Amino acid sequence: MAVTEINFDGIVGPSHNYAGLSPGNLAATRNRGTASAPRAAALEGIAKMRANLALGLTQGFLLPQPRPDHRWLECLATSYAEAPPYLQAQALSASSMWAANAATVSPAPDTLDGKCHLTVANLVTMPHRSHEWRFTLAQLQAAFADPAFTVHGPVTPPFGDEGAANHMRLTAGHDRSGVEVFVYGLTGGPFPARQHRDASEAIARMHRLDPAQTIFVQQSEAAIAAGAFHNDVVAVANERVLFAHELAYQDRDGFHTELRDKMPGVEIIEVPAARVSLEDAVASYLFNAQLVTMPQGGMALVLPAEARETESVWNWLQDLIAGNGPIRHLEVVDVRQSMANGGGPACLRLRVVADPATIDPRFLADDATLDRLAAVIEAHWPERIAPEAIADPALIGQIERAQRALIEATDCVGLLDN
């Protein structure tokens, strides 16, 4: 079995807009009411996937969800045309583009039954995301239907779970057993903590993880208050490397001690607050980078352009790669449309360690597949969505036709039954 890490990127949907629905996500709330560019956003995502392929990585994708979500509105006894503007915005949200919130993944080497487990996130904290899980679950069940996988439904509310954005895995190699780290929040000042420890513990039980190789750690209140609404805004891990901000965790020293005890070979690369403030880390999404292992050896950080444009961050990164550490390459990508809604390169992808041969090929990408996806996007995605346009029936018709065209182009029409 050729086990490798596969990055599944969420394709940015044709309803991508800036409604500012996510308290604690500073970029999203700051850009509320500005015009979005769905076509440009989706093509930025395609270009990021091409950059990953060029690095020699294995690439997959997840489809955008049908929007507006008419079934959700029916459960609220209304329709899109009759719903108040705030419900229209919540029904139209394209937030499923951030595949890091799709599910939590435990690879087969970590589980007691030798299967790769995926638990779809319930996303109950935010109304506009709380209805994503059904279509996400259908995609996961289709993509990972092979007996090598077990796909679980969501953790029962009210315990909030926001998926891989609050989960890390450290290991000597992707194909070897590792330590799984679940990050939860208790409070974040004026902003809600979105990941509950109860949810994380339930997922660890469902995934049949070894308690001796599992860690639960509290995200720092200061980080959440600064706009790190998910752990992946202040930390990212890959194989034996933890790359994190000094202020990422409430009990930093205790966490480091436990991690080193469970994985003696771990390398912790910590960015000091004296060099990069929490504010600069959040604004640049330094830690919302994809930290990946390159086929030729060494690791790369796939960073948003904003990291290069933030002086403190870029200066620190130059010092990092000038050393002899494991991170040797910086790959800068333009995902500005996603960043303006609070999602960087790592938000856009879900990591799955598995044999690509066990995955439904409809969800795997090569350059030809990306050409086909880009052609659909260029032909059908709206060029611009102004905030006042979300009530326009003509726009809604265009969005629904665009979604149908992509579903047909990927031979996934059956997903619309979910």
C-alpha positions as CSV (number, residue, x, y, z in Angstrom):
1,M,0.0,0.0,0.0
2,A,1.5,3.3,-1.1
3,V,0.4,5.5,1.8
4,T,0.9,9.2,1.3
5,E,-0.6,12.5,2.5
6,I,-3.3,13.9,0.2
7,N,-4.5,17.4,0.4
8,F,-8.2,17.8,-0.5
9,D,-8.9,21.4,-1.3
10,G,-12.4,22.9,-1.2
11,I,-13.4,24.5,-4.5
12,V,-14.7,28.0,-3.9
13,G,-18.4,28.1,-4.7
14,P,-20.2,30.5,-7.0
15,S,-22.0,32.1,-4.0
16,H,-18.8,33.3,-2.4
17,N,-19.6,36.6,-0.8
18,Y,-18.7,38.8,2.2
19,A,-21.7,38.8,4.6
20,G,-19.5,38.9,7.8
21,L,-21.3,36.0,9.4
22,S,-18.5,34.8,11.7
23,P,-17.8,36.6,14.9
24,G,-14.2,36.2,16.0
25,N,-13.1,36.0,12.4
26,L,-11.6,39.4,12.1
27,A,-11.1,39.4,8.3
28,A,-14.7,38.3,7.7
29,T,-16.2,40.9,9.9
30,R,-13.9,43.7,8.6
31,N,-14.8,43.0,5.0
32,R,-18.6,42.6,5.6
33,G,-20.6,44.4,2.9
34,T,-17.9,44.6,0.3
35,A,-18.2,43.1,-3.1
36,S,-16.7,39.7,-3.7
37,A,-15.3,38.1,-6.8
38,P,-16.4,34.4,-6.9
39,R,-14.8,33.6,-10.2
40,A,-11.4,35.0,-9.2
41,A,-11.7,33.3,-5.8
42,A,-12.3,29.9,-7.4
43,L,-9.5,30.3,-9.9
44,E,-7.1,31.3,-7.1
45,G,-8.0,28.0,-5.4
46,I,-7.3,26.1,-8.7
47,A,-3.9,27.8,-9.0
48,K,-3.1,26.8,-5.4
49,M,-3.8,23.2,-6.3
50,R,-1.6,23.5,-9.3
51,A,1.2,24.8,-7.1
52,N,0.8,21.8,-4.9
53,L,1.0,19.4,-7.8
54,A,4.2,21.2,-9.0
55,L,5.7,20.5,-5.6
56,G,5.1,16.8,-6.2
57,L,2.2,16.6,-3.7
58,T,-0.9,14.4,-4.2
59,Q,-4.0,16.6,-4.6
60,G,-7.7,16.0,-4.2
61,F,-10.7,18.3,-4.0
62,L,-14.2,18.7,-2.5
63,L,-17.1,20.2,-4.3
64,P,-19.0,23.4,-3.2
65,Q,-22.3,22.8,-1.5
66,P,-25.6,23.5,-3.3
67,R,-26.6,27.1,-2.4
68,P,-28.9,28.5,-1.4
69,D,-29.7,25.7,1.0
70,H,-33.4,25.4,0.3
71,R,-33.9,22.4,2.5
72,W,-32.5,24.2,5.5
73,L,-34.8,27.1,4.8
74,E,-37.7,24.7,4.6
75,C,-36.9,23.5,8.1
76,L,-37.3,27.1,9.2
77,A,-40.7,27.3,7.4
78,T,-39.6,29.8,4.8
79,S,-38.2,30.1,1.3
80,Y,-35.3,32.0,-0.1
81,A,-37.5,34.7,-1.6
82,E,-39.5,35.2,1.6
83,A,-36.6,34.9,4.1
84,P,-35.2,38.0,5.9
85,P,-31.8,39.1,4.6
86,Y,-29.8,37.5,7.5
87,L,-31.4,34.1,6.7
88,Q,-30.7,34.6,3.0
89,A,-27.0,35.2,3.8
90,Q,-26.8,32.2,6.0
91,A,-28.5,30.0,3.4
92,L,-26.1,31.3,0.7
93,S,-22.8,31.0,2.5
94,A,-19.9,29.4,0.6
95,S,-17.9,28.6,3.8
96,S,-17.7,25.0,3.0
97,M,-14.8,26.0,0.7
98,W,-12.7,25.8,3.9
99,A,-12.2,22.0,3.8
100,A,-10.1,22.1,7.0
101,N,-13.5,22.3,8.7
102,A,-15.0,19.4,6.8
103,A,-13.9,16.6,9.2
104,T,-11.3,15.3,11.6
105,V,-9.1,12.6,10.2
106,S,-7.1,9.9,12.0
107,P,-5.0,7.8,9.6
108,A,-4.9,4.0,9.8
109,P,-1.5,3.8,11.5
110,D,-2.9,5.6,14.5
111,T,-6.1,3.6,15.0
112,L,-6.6,0.4,16.9
113,D,-8.6,-1.2,14.1
114,G,-6.2,-0.2,11.4
115,K,-8.7,1.9,9.4
116,C,-8.6,5.6,8.5
117,H,-11.4,7.3,10.4
118,L,-13.1,10.5,9.4
119,T,-15.7,12.3,11.5
120,V,-17.7,15.1,9.8
121,A,-17.7,18.3,11.7
122,N,-21.0,19.6,13.1
123,L,-20.1,23.3,13.0
124,V,-22.9,24.1,15.4
125,T,-21.5,27.3,16.8
126,M,-22.2,29.3,13.6
127,P,-25.7,29.1,12.1
128,H,-24.4,29.7,8.5
129,R,-22.2,26.6,8.8
130,S,-24.4,24.4,11.0
131,H,-26.2,23.0,7.9
132,E,-23.1,22.0,5.9
133,W,-22.5,18.6,7.5
134,R,-25.1,16.6,5.5
135,F,-23.6,17.4,2.1
136,T,-20.1,17.1,3.4
137,L,-20.9,13.7,4.9
138,A,-22.3,12.6,1.5
139,Q,-19.0,13.6,-0.2
140,L,-16.9,11.9,2.4
141,Q,-18.9,8.7,2.1
142,A,-18.5,8.8,-1.7
143,A,-14.8,9.7,-1.7
144,F,-13.9,7.3,1.0
145,A,-16.2,4.4,0.4
146,D,-13.4,1.8,0.3
147,P,-13.3,-0.6,3.3
148,A,-9.9,1.1,4.3
149,F,-12.0,4.0,5.7
150,T,-14.7,4.5,8.4
151,V,-16.7,7.7,8.0
152,H,-18.6,8.9,11.0
153,G,-21.5,11.3,11.3
154,P,-21.2,14.4,13.4
155,V,-20.8,14.6,17.2
156,T,-24.1,15.3,18.8
157,P,-24.8,19.0,19.6
158,P,-24.4,21.1,21.7
159,F,-20.7,20.1,21.7
160,G,-19.1,22.2,18.9
161,D,-16.7,20.5,16.6
162,E,-15.0,22.3,13.7
163,G,-12.8,19.6,12.3
164,A,-9.2,19.4,11.3
165,A,-8.7,23.1,11.9
166,N,-8.4,22.1,15.6
167,H,-6.5,18.9,15.2
168,M,-2.8,18.1,14.5
169,R,-0.8,14.9,14.0
170,L,2.9,14.4,14.7
171,T,4.7,11.3,13.5
172,A,8.1,10.1,12.4
173,G,6.6,9.5,8.9
174,H,3.1,9.7,7.4
175,D,2.9,5.9,7.2
176,R,3.9,5.4,10.8
177,S,1.8,5.7,14.0
178,G,1.8,9.1,15.5
179,V,0.6,11.4,18.3
180,E,-2.8,13.1,17.7
181,V,-3.3,16.5,19.3
182,F,-6.8,17.9,19.8
183,V,-7.0,21.6,20.5
184,Y,-10.1,23.0,22.3
185,G,-11.2,26.4,23.6
186,L,-12.8,27.5,26.8
187,T,-13.1,31.3,26.3
188,G,-11.8,33.9,24.0
189,G,-12.8,37.2,25.5
190,P,-15.5,38.8,23.3
191,F,-15.4,35.8,20.9
192,P,-16.8,32.3,21.2
193,A,-14.6,29.3,21.6
194,R,-15.7,26.9,18.8
195,Q,-14.1,23.6,19.6
196,H,-15.4,21.8,22.8
197,R,-13.2,19.3,24.6
198,D,-16.2,17.0,24.9
199,A,-16.4,16.9,21.1
200,S,-12.7,16.2,20.7
201,E,-12.8,13.4,23.3
202,A,-15.8,11.8,21.6
203,I,-13.9,11.9,18.2
204,A,-10.8,10.2,19.8
205,R,-13.1,7.4,21.1
206,M,-14.9,7.0,17.8
207,H,-11.5,6.9,16.0
208,R,-10.3,4.2,18.4
209,L,-7.1,6.1,19.2
210,D,-4.6,5.0,21.8
211,P,-5.1,7.3,24.8
212,A,-1.3,7.0,25.4
213,Q,-0.7,8.7,22.1
214,T,-3.5,11.3,22.3
215,I,-3.2,14.8,23.7
216,F,-5.9,17.4,24.5
217,V,-4.6,20.9,24.9
218,Q,-6.4,24.2,25.5
219,Q,-5.9,27.0,22.9
220,S,-4.9,30.2,24.6
221,E,-7.6,32.7,25.5
222,A,-5.3,35.5,24.2
223,A,-5.0,33.8,20.8
224,I,-8.8,33.4,20.4
225,A,-9.3,37.1,21.4
226,A,-6.8,38.2,18.8
227,G,-8.7,36.5,16.0
228,A,-7.3,32.9,16.1
229,F,-10.8,31.4,16.0
230,H,-9.2,28.0,15.1
231,N,-6.0,26.4,16.2
232,D,-4.7,26.5,12.6
233,V,-4.4,30.3,12.8
234,V,-1.6,29.9,15.4
235,A,-0.1,26.5,14.7
236,V,0.5,23.8,12.1
237,A,2.2,20.4,12.4
238,N,3.7,18.0,9.9
239,E,5.5,14.8,10.6
240,R,7.9,15.5,13.5
241,V,7.6,19.3,13.3
242,L,5.3,21.5,15.3
243,F,5.3,25.1,14.0
244,A,3.5,27.4,16.4
245,H,3.3,30.9,17.9
246,E,4.6,31.3,21.4
247,L,1.2,32.3,22.6
248,A,-0.8,29.6,20.9
249,Y,-1.6,27.5,24.0
250,Q,-2.9,28.3,27.5
251,D,-0.4,26.0,29.2
252,R,2.5,26.1,26.7
253,D,5.1,24.5,28.9
254,G,2.8,21.7,30.0
255,F,1.8,20.9,26.4
256,H,5.4,20.9,25.2
257,T,6.4,18.6,28.0
258,E,3.6,16.1,27.3
259,L,4.3,16.2,23.6
260,R,8.0,15.5,24.1
261,D,7.2,12.7,26.5
262,K,4.9,11.0,23.9
263,M,7.1,11.8,20.9
264,P,10.8,12.2,22.0
265,G,11.9,13.1,18.4
266,V,9.5,16.1,18.0
267,E,11.0,19.4,16.8
268,I,9.1,22.4,18.1
269,I,9.7,25.6,16.0
270,E,8.2,28.4,18.0
271,V,7.8,32.0,16.7
272,P,8.4,34.4,19.7
273,A,5.9,37.1,20.3
274,A,8.8,39.5,20.5
275,R,9.5,38.9,16.8
276,V,6.0,38.4,15.4
277,S,3.0,39.7,17.4
278,L,-0.3,37.7,17.6
279,E,-1.8,40.5,15.6
280,D,0.7,40.2,12.8
281,A,0.4,36.4,12.9
282,V,-3.4,36.6,12.5
283,A,-3.3,39.3,9.9
284,S,-0.8,37.5,7.7
285,Y,-2.0,34.0,8.4
286,L,1.6,32.9,8.9
287,F,0.5,29.7,10.6
288,N,-2.4,29.0,8.3
289,A,0.2,27.7,5.9
290,Q,0.3,24.2,4.5
291,L,3.4,22.6,6.1
292,V,4.2,19.8,3.7
293,T,6.9,17.2,3.1
294,M,8.4,17.4,-0.4
295,P,9.2,14.2,-2.3
296,Q,12.8,15.2,-2.6
297,G,13.1,15.8,1.1
298,G,12.7,18.7,3.5
299,M,9.6,20.6,4.2
300,A,7.9,23.5,2.5
301,L,5.5,26.2,3.8
302,V,2.7,27.1,1.4
303,L,2.0,30.7,2.5
304,P,-0.5,33.4,1.6
305,A,0.9,36.4,-0.2
306,E,0.0,38.4,2.9
307,A,2.8,36.7,4.8
308,R,5.4,38.1,2.4
309,E,3.8,41.6,2.7
310,T,4.0,41.6,6.5
311,E,7.5,42.8,7.4
312,S,7.9,41.1,10.8
313,V,6.6,37.8,9.4
314,W,8.7,37.8,6.3
315,N,11.9,38.8,8.1
316,W,11.4,35.9,10.6
317,L,10.8,33.4,7.7
318,Q,14.0,34.5,6.0
319,D,15.9,33.7,9.2
320,L,14.1,30.4,9.4
321,I,15.0,29.0,6.0
322,A,18.6,30.4,6.3
323,G,19.1,27.9,9.1
324,N,19.6,24.1,8.9
325,G,16.1,23.2,10.1
326,P,13.6,21.0,8.4
327,I,11.7,23.9,6.7
328,R,13.7,24.7,3.6
329,H,11.3,26.2,1.0
330,L,8.6,29.0,1.0
331,E,5.9,28.7,-1.6
332,V,3.8,31.9,-1.8
333,V,0.3,31.6,-3.2
334,D,-2.4,34.2,-3.9
335,V,-5.6,33.4,-2.2
336,R,-6.7,36.9,-1.4
337,Q,-10.4,36.4,-2.0
338,S,-10.4,33.6,0.6
339,M,-8.1,35.6,3.0
340,A,-10.6,38.5,2.9
341,N,-13.2,36.1,4.4
342,G,-10.7,34.7,6.9
343,G,-9.3,31.6,5.3
344,G,-5.7,31.0,4.2
345,P,-4.1,28.1,2.4
346,A,-4.5,25.7,5.3
347,C,-8.2,26.5,5.7
348,L,-8.8,25.5,2.1
349,R,-7.5,21.9,2.6
350,L,-8.2,18.7,4.4
351,R,-5.3,16.3,4.9
352,V,-5.8,12.6,4.5
353,V,-3.1,10.0,4.9
354,A,-4.0,7.1,2.7
355,D,-3.3,5.0,-0.4
356,P,-4.7,7.1,-3.3
357,A,-5.8,3.9,-5.0
358,T,-8.4,3.5,-2.2
359,I,-10.0,6.9,-3.0
360,D,-12.8,7.5,-5.5
361,P,-10.9,9.0,-8.5
362,R,-13.6,11.6,-9.1
363,F,-12.2,13.4,-6.1
364,L,-8.5,13.3,-7.1
365,A,-6.9,16.0,-9.2
366,D,-4.2,16.2,-11.9
367,D,-3.5,19.0,-14.3
368,A,-6.1,17.9,-16.8
369,T,-8.8,17.7,-14.1
370,L,-7.9,21.2,-12.9
371,D,-8.1,22.4,-16.5
372,R,-11.6,21.0,-16.7
373,L,-12.7,22.5,-13.4
374,A,-11.2,25.9,-14.4
375,A,-13.2,25.9,-17.7
376,V,-16.4,25.3,-15.8
377,I,-15.6,28.1,-13.3
378,E,-14.7,30.6,-16.1
379,A,-17.9,29.8,-18.0
380,H,-20.3,29.9,-15.1
381,W,-19.1,31.5,-11.9
382,P,-20.4,35.1,-11.2
383,E,-17.6,37.7,-11.7
384,R,-18.9,39.9,-8.9
385,I,-21.4,39.7,-6.0
386,A,-22.4,43.0,-4.4
387,P,-23.9,42.7,-0.9
388,E,-27.3,44.0,-2.1
389,A,-27.4,41.4,-4.9
390,I,-28.0,38.3,-2.8
391,A,-31.8,38.9,-3.1
392,D,-31.6,39.1,-6.9
393,P,-33.4,36.0,-8.4
394,A,-31.2,36.3,-11.5
395,L,-28.0,35.9,-9.4
396,I,-29.5,33.0,-7.6
397,G,-30.3,31.3,-10.9
398,Q,-26.8,31.8,-12.1
399,I,-25.3,30.4,-8.9
400,E,-27.5,27.3,-9.1
401,R,-26.7,26.7,-12.8
402,A,-23.0,27.0,-12.0
403,Q,-23.2,24.5,-9.2
404,R,-25.1,22.1,-11.5
405,A,-22.5,22.5,-14.2
406,L,-19.6,21.6,-11.9
407,I,-21.5,18.6,-10.4
408,E,-22.1,17.3,-13.9
409,A,-18.5,17.9,-15.0
410,T,-17.2,15.8,-12.1
411,D,-19.8,13.0,-12.6
412,C,-21.2,13.6,-9.1
413,V,-24.9,14.3,-9.8
414,G,-25.9,11.6,-7.3
415,L,-24.6,13.8,-4.5
416,L,-27.5,16.2,-5.1
417,D,-29.9,13.6,-3.6
418,N,-28.3,14.3,-0.1
